[in-house]
Amino acid sequence: MLLNGISGLCLQGQALWIAYRNGQNGAVGTLNLKSRKFSTFTANLSPTAGANSQPHYNQVQLDEPHQAPNLPVRSMTEGAPGEMWFAVEEKGLQRFRDPTGVWETIRRVSAYNAYYPAMAADPTSGLLLLAKREHDILSGEKSRSGGLVIYDYCLNQEKTLQLQAGLPSNDLTAVAVAGRIAWVGGRGFVAVVDVQERKTLRFAYISTSVIRQIQLGQKYVWIAVSCDREADSGFSGNAPSGVYRLDRAAIEPAVHVASQK
């Protein structure tokens, strides 16, 4: 391993992508599950990563747009075959294509220093969905930041779904997508969104500080819930921390019917 600080994992075939973090520095590498061999894409990572000549607010100047990130990766997801997407702190979105080994940086999506703790891709539609956190926890219509960013990377266009689209909150922390249906989670709720119609179809409140992750299987949706009272005592909630399982067949048929109305 390159570093002991790991900020994210993503499985792509036989490759386990690893996002590393040490202070204000980051890196990206892989583990070949068959050979058990580690590889890294980030070059010239100093042994003292986290302390360098640039102040913390100017770290992006150390990162090249056509190279793997040297800044922390907030989230990552698999796109089309041989393609990976990364949300890099301060830098923006990066895409890696294999076997060409080409890295691209896209700063088009909102403010490129935004905090995207989760992302999901629908390569068939050419869409990237990003869960965006709210800058300040505000109530009702006072909230202007955060939301679900739907980015069409073929046309380089985006739309952000917020309270006006039926979301209970703009503070999002998790997203997963299957076709036109996306599951999103945030501070105290889980919702089902019709991506094509750009509207919220169903949602449920959960007494929790944050939805850590949503994973869609063929039959079930798995939702990781956290109520960390020490880290977030003001919004901790009462739901037990852990992983919840929901039957997609019991929920999504009604969603598809609603989306046709």
Buried (B, 14 or more C-beta within 10 A) or exposed (E): EBBEBEBBEBEBEEBBBBBBBBBBBBBBBBBEEEEEEEEBBBEEBEEEBBEBEEEEEEBBEBBEEEBBBBBBBBBBBBBEEEBBBBBBBBBBBBBBBEEEEEBEBBEEBBEBEBBBBBBBBBEEBBBBBBBBBBBEBBEEEEBEBBBBBBBEBEEEEBEBBBBEBBBBBBBBBBBBBBEBBBBBBBBBBBBBBBBEBBBBBBBEEBEBBBBBBBBBEEEBBBBBBBBBEEEBEEBBBEBEBEEBEBEBEEBBEEBEEBBEE
